[in-house]
Amino acid sequence: MIEIVPHPRGFMVAVRAQPGARRAGVLGERAGALRLAVAAPPEKGKANAALAALLAERLGVRTSQVALIAGEAARVKRFLVEGLP
């Protein structure tokens, strides 16, 4: 089950990243984290920005409502999604 933690500004979700993939998309769940694949390489924050954009698209929110909170250089990251209960 995907770990979703309430936050005063929305909720936090754990994401397991797969940068450099052929195709972007949701791959499922692994160890409590949402598995997301992005084509962007893991350099200079490109993959993190692509992950935030993909997460925003799938949740139906603006990209500005999704922020990386933890795990900038790690495979497992935590994103804050604002504006949703």
N, C-alpha and C positions, 0 to 999 in steps of 0.2 A: 504494500500500500504506500502511496506517495505521501510523504510527510509535509503537511501544510500547517504552519504555526500562525495563530492570530497575532496581529501587531496593531498598535493604536491607529496607524495610518492605512491599514489594509491587512495583508498577510504575507508571510514569507514562505517560499517554496525552495526545496533543495533540487538542484539540477546537476545531472551528470553529463558533462560535455563530451562531444566527439567532434573536434575541429578537423578541418581538412577532408570532410566527407564528400562524396560525389554529388549527393543531393541533400538538401536541408529538409528536416522534418522531425516529427516525434517518433521515437523508436520504442517507447514503452516505459517500463519502470525497472529499476534495479536498486536493491538495498535501500528502499525508501526514498529514492530520488527519481525525478522525471528525467528520462534519457532524451536528450536533444542532439541532433546532428546538424552541423552547419558547414558550408563549403569554405568559409573564411579560414585562413591559417592562424595558428596560435601565436601571433606576434603583434606587438604594439597595441594590444587591446582589440584587434579586429574581430577575433572570435567572440570575445565577450559582448561586443556591440551587436554582432549578428545573433547571438543567443538571446539578448534582451529584445531585439526586434522580432525574432521568431516567437518568443514567449508572449509578447504583446499581441502579435497577430492572432495567435491561437486562442488567447483569452478575450480578444475583442476590445482591447484597451489601447490607448496611445502609447507610443514608445517612451514618451516622457514619464509615464506612470510606472515604468519598470526600471529598477535600479539594482546594480550589483552591490551587495552588502559585504560578502565574504567570499574568499576563494579566488582572488584575481588570477593567480598563477596555478591554481590547483584544478584537478579534473572535476571535483565536486564543488559546486558553488551554491551560494544562497542569494536569491533575488527577492527584493521587496516589491510587491505589486500594490500600488496605492489606488484608493478609490473604490475598491471592491470589498464587500463585507466578508 
